[in-house]
Amino acid sequence: MNDSYAHKISNEIIEIAVKYGVDVIVIEHLRKFRNRKGEKRSKKFNRKFTYWLKGKLEFNLRYKGLEHSILVKSVNPAFTSQICSLRSAVYFVNRQ
């Protein structure tokens, strides 16, 4: 079931990228997911989390991107919501 979702999602992303002439798809490189301070997760959640689609989705995006000459690039997630995509400047106004 997870494989079919990964294929469907990656197909939709690639179709949209092709439709709009996108050359590069940028995804965040997320190494670890930590609980927020004081937050606890259930055993059931942790089991489901193990089967998360991120790895499969990234793999599918990369190979389907190659078929359409679209580069899939991983970036460090630090400051991604604060960096202007046009000027590459960091806007600290977005900090909370």
C-alpha angles and dihedrals in degrees: 000000000000091000093055092051091049090051094047094048094045091047091053093048092049092046091053091046092051092046092055097038096247116176099186133034113199121204130179118252101229111188105174136011113213129192114248114253108292093002118131127195127209125245089245091055092048091051092051091044089059090065094050116151099227096100094044092045092051091048092049092047091052097050095040089046090055090054089058097036091251118143117220110205130188118215134187107264093221111119094353092133091049101047119094109230092212102046102020088229122144114237111203090189087085092061119106 
